[in-house]
């Protein structure tokens, strides 16, 4: 059955794999709607029907989407898929053959686990096992989508990830997610918090770096607030996160792996005029941001001195936060990034 071409814009189905309350559903939908696209948001409990859709848009995957891939196979008539890949990937320096084999094996394990009875799937021991190697899981799912459906485009945040997926044979382009007003605005609050860190500290690398940094900053009487999702420190989202970032002078970027990027943190910090200070990034992991222009970076052992410097020199900090604010809110908007995706799709259709 031929797909219908909409009169005013593309018909796009957006799969809300994490439910309708995910923080990205409204921003992504708004971004495409501003280009006259008709976006139909479909959640896990909705009936999936794509007869009048030109493209299926997916994003993440923050969690396993093996169940969604299985459901798409049963649904049928799946339109070409565009995947906005938000997750970090395995070590780009290892062989792509090893990465492919590990990713495919991880996907098989996940599928086998999904076939088990619910009472077994809920065992904590099994959940811990299937919760490992999430970075390989992401690639395994993308490779499965490419094998089973028409994967038209994968969009990633950094050149590092673009190269990795390209060498695995995936149709990839570097287009990061963009700014949306739900990520925050400048509230002109007094900035009584010196440094803030948002994100899990469970993994060993980040846990050690953050522990050492917290000890050193405390010795310098620098106020550090951590929201890592633990019972002690809690997590923060939405308006509460905007308020916290508006009270913060500096937002830290400490990575789980040395090759990761800082795009998400800059998208959160810049609109709220908090300055990002990051541990050193590889040149291909900068995304659209420039060091000393949109953020500052330093080796882990130099971070305390770098933080101290920018806390003492508000004028230097303000120049960087102004640059980042303009870059994110004027140039790196979700509307503009959606437009870049649509341009790519039009080129591939011609």
MARBATI-353638 format. One line per 8 residues: number of its first residue (from 1); their letters; for each residue x, y, z of C-alpha. Coordinates in pm, whole numbers, m for minus. Layout:
<recs>
NUM	a	X/Y/Z | ...
</recs>
This chain:
<recs>
1	xxxxxxxx	0/0/0 | 160/336/m101 | 210/583/179 | 14/904/172 | 205/1228/119 | 78/1502/348 | m19/1834/192 | 152/2071/438
9	xxxxxxxx	437/1853/567 | 553/1504/642 | 343/1259/840 | 570/1128/1117 | 503/872/1388 | 704/927/1707 | 742/622/1930 | 736/722/2297
17	xxxxxxxx	939/422/2411 | 977/560/2764 | 614/670/2793 | 442/1003/2726 | 607/1176/3022 | 961/1142/2891 | 1140/1476/2887 | 1206/1450/2512
25	xxxxxxxx	861/1379/2367 | 737/1740/2366 | 1069/1894/2251 | 1111/1652/1959 | 747/1676/1858 | 754/2057/1874 | 1072/2070/1669 | 919/1880/1378
33	xxxxxxxx	579/2044/1405 | 743/2384/1348 | 833/2252/1002 | 464/2177/933 | 512/1807/1006 | 218/1614/1146 | 354/1418/1442 | 159/1127/1585
41	xxxxxxxx	293/1025/1927 | 250/654/2004 | 315/501/2346 | 360/139/2459 | m13/96/2531 | m135/256/2206 | m231/74/1888 | 57/106/1642
49	xxxxxxxx	m66/176/1291 | 161/343/1036 | m50/331/720 | m46/710/666 | 303/777/805 | 601/860/585 | 859/808/859 | 886/646/1200
57	xxxxxxxx	1096/848/1445 | 1260/677/1743 | 1509/810/1998 | 1726/689/2283 | 1740/406/2363 | 1767/483/2734 | 1650/128/2807 | 1619/m196/2615
65	xxxxxxxx	1389/m166/2312 | 1397/m532/2211 | 1027/m554/2297 | 951/m263/2062 | 1147/m422/1777 | 949/m745/1824 | 623/m551/1826 | 717/m362/1510
73	xxxxxxxx	779/m695/1333 | 428/m809/1426 | 269/m474/1338 | 390/m471/979 | 389/m187/724 | 665/m10/918 | 775/310/738 | 1141/405/696
81	xxxxxxxx	1293/466/1040 | 1485/769/1162 | 1667/706/1491 | 1798/991/1706 | 2064/802/1903 | 2120/979/2234 | 2335/720/2413 | 2711/690/2442
89	xxxxxxxx	2887/404/2261 | 3169/153/2331 | 3538/231/2300 | 3594/362/1945 | 3955/240/1943 | 3865/m131/1951 | 3815/m324/1628 | 3478/m281/1460
97	xxxxxxxx	3456/m657/1413 | 3475/m703/1791 | 3219/m427/1845 | 2978/m582/1593 | 3008/m933/1739 | 2965/m809/2095 | 2664/m596/1997 | 2493/m878/1810
105	xxxxxxxx	2558/m1120/2096 | 2420/m870/2347 | 2103/m835/2139 | 2056/m1213/2124 | 2092/m1241/2502 | 1833/m967/2551 | 1586/m1135/2316 | 1629/m1471/2487
113	xxxxxxxx	1564/m1309/2825 | 1249/m1141/2691 | 1108/m1482/2595 | 1125/m1610/2952 | 816/m1612/3175 | 750/m1283/3355 | 827/m1427/3699 | 1177/m1524/3582
121	xxxxxxxx	1238/m1196/3397 | 1169/m1012/3723 | 1442/m1195/3915 | 1699/m943/4032 | 1988/m1170/3935 | 1866/m1187/3574 | 1794/m812/3562 | 2147/m739/3683
129	xxxxxxxx	2287/m967/3413 | 2081/m821/3127 | 2150/m470/3257 | 2518/m498/3167 | 2693/m394/2846 | 2428/m135/2766 | 2651/37/2511 | 2674/m281/2307
137	xxxxxxxx	2300/m327/2347 | 2240/11/2179 | 2444/m90/1873 | 2287/m437/1865 | 1941/m282/1852 | 2038/m42/1573 | 2187/m328/1370 | 1868/m531/1425
145	xxxxxxxx	1652/m240/1308 | 1868/m208/997 | 1837/m580/926 | 1462/m606/984 | 1331/m273/852 | 1435/24/639 | 1668/229/856 | 1691/557/668
153	xxxxxxxx	1898/766/909 | 2073/752/1246 | 2152/1090/1405 | 2426/1117/1668 | 2575/1394/1881 | 2949/1363/1816 | 3198/1285/1541 | 3326/999/1758
161	xxxxxxxx	2990/824/1746 | 2936/910/1380 | 3261/737/1286 | 3183/432/1500 | 2838/374/1350 | 2952/456/998 | 3226/192/1018 | 2959/m56/1127
169	xxxxxxxx	2766/14/806 | 2486/225/954 | 2347/533/768 | 2464/791/1020 | 2495/1170/1034 | 2608/1405/1312 | 2297/1599/1417 | 2262/1643/1795
177	xxxxxxxx	1938/1711/1973 | 1872/2079/2020 | 1749/2325/2278 | 1386/2347/2385 | 1235/2583/2641 | 1158/2286/2868 | 1535/2252/2923 | 1539/2584/3105
185	xxxxxxxx	1551/2963/3082 | 1743/3238/3261 | 1544/3332/3574 | 1793/3595/3695 | 1828/3431/4037 | 2108/3480/4287 | 2369/3212/4221 | 2435/3083/4572
193	xxxxxxxx	2555/2737/4461 | 2914/2719/4340 | 2911/2388/4156 | 2643/2137/4060 | 2668/1786/3916 | 2371/1600/3767 | 2396/1231/3684 | 2458/885/3820
201	xxxxxxxx	2778/823/4014 | 2739/446/4034 | 2991/347/3766 | 3345/308/3896 | 3523/574/3690 | 3283/858/3762 | 3241/745/4125 | 3615/778/4191
209	xxxxxxxx	3658/1109/4005 | 3357/1266/4173 | 3461/1135/4515 | 3810/1285/4485 | 3673/1612/4350 | 3409/1640/4620 | 3674/1597/4891 | 3903/1860/4737
217	xxxxxxxx	3626/2116/4680 | 3506/2072/5035 | 3855/2145/5163 | 3844/2471/4964 | 3502/2560/5106 | 3344/2540/4761 | 2978/2442/4773 | 2904/2136/4557
225	xxxxxxxx	2551/2001/4505 | 2516/1651/4356 | 2192/1502/4223 | 2277/1144/4131 | 1945/964/4180 | 2051/806/4510 | 1829/802/4817 | 2062/1043/4992
233	xxxxxxxx	2096/1300/4715 | 1789/1242/4501 | 1729/1334/4138 | 1587/1647/3982 | 1386/1724/3668 | 1171/1987/3500 | 1113/2319/3674 | 1307/2208/3983
241	xxxxxxxx	1613/2141/3767 | 1578/2480/3597 | 1562/2649/3937 | 1869/2461/4063 | 2075/2545/3753 | 1973/2911/3779 | 2118/2911/4132 | 2442/2744/4015
249	xxxxxxxx	2753/2915/3884 | 2919/2606/3739 | 2791/2272/3610 | 3041/1985/3604 | 3084/1736/3324 | 3251/1418/3446 | 3219/1136/3195 | 3156/768/3238
257	xxxxxxxx	3419/695/2972 | 3698/922/2839 | 3559/926/2483 | 3208/1047/2579 | 3068/1390/2488 | 2915/1677/2689 | 2628/1777/2456 | 2338/1698/2690
265	xxxxxxxx	2496/1882/2981 | 2562/2189/2769 | 2202/2183/2644 | 2089/2194/3007 | 2346/2436/3147 | 2363/2702/2875 | 1999/2818/2868 | 2011/2853/3246
273	xxxxxxxx	2343/3044/3221 | 2539/2794/3428 | 2895/2754/3301 | 3007/2403/3203 | 3350/2292/3321 | 3441/1953/3182 | 3721/1707/3217 | 3926/1701/2896
281	xxxxxxxx	3744/1577/2587 | 3883/1408/2279 | 3870/1636/1970 | 3596/1427/1805 | 3374/1435/2115 | 3320/1813/2130 | 2995/1809/1934 | 2909/2165/1824
289	xxxxxxxx	3089/2328/2120 | 3432/2489/2142 | 3654/2487/2454 | 3725/2830/2604 | 3436/2968/2398 | 3131/2771/2514 | 3283/2583/2810 | 3613/2524/2987
297	xxxxxxxx	3792/2194/3022 | 4083/2058/3222 | 4246/1731/3313 | 4081/1572/3620 | 4368/1667/3851 | 4340/2029/3732 | 3965/2063/3779 | 3977/2204/4136
305	xxxxxxxx	4209/2486/4028 | 4003/2554/3714 | 3682/2568/3916 | 3844/2798/4172 | 3968/3029/3896 | 3627/3076/3734 | 3454/3122/4069 | 3693/3408/4142
313	xxxxxxxx	3670/3562/3794 | 3302/3624/3729 | 3380/3839/3423 | 3553/3549/3246 | 3275/3312/3347 | 3010/3550/3216 | 3175/3573/2872 | 3162/3193/2836
321	xxxxxxxx	2805/3161/2966 | 2691/3436/2728 | 2855/3260/2433 | 2704/2925/2528 | 2360/3076/2589 | 2357/3232/2240 | 2489/2918/2072 | 2229/2692/2232
329	xxxxxxxx	1917/2909/2236 | 1969/3074/1895 | 2160/2825/1679 | 2126/2480/1836 | 1748/2473/1873 | 1536/2162/1840 | 1354/2330/1551 | 1679/2385/1361
337	xxxxxxxx	1807/2032/1430 | 1475/1884/1314 | 1514/2093/999 | 1858/1943/934 | 1709/1594/962 | 1428/1680/722 | 1678/1822/474 | 1873/1496/486
345	xxxxxx	1557/1294/429 | 1458/1505/131 | 1803/1457/m20 | 1785/1079/28 | 1437/1068/m128 | 1557/1243/m446
</recs>
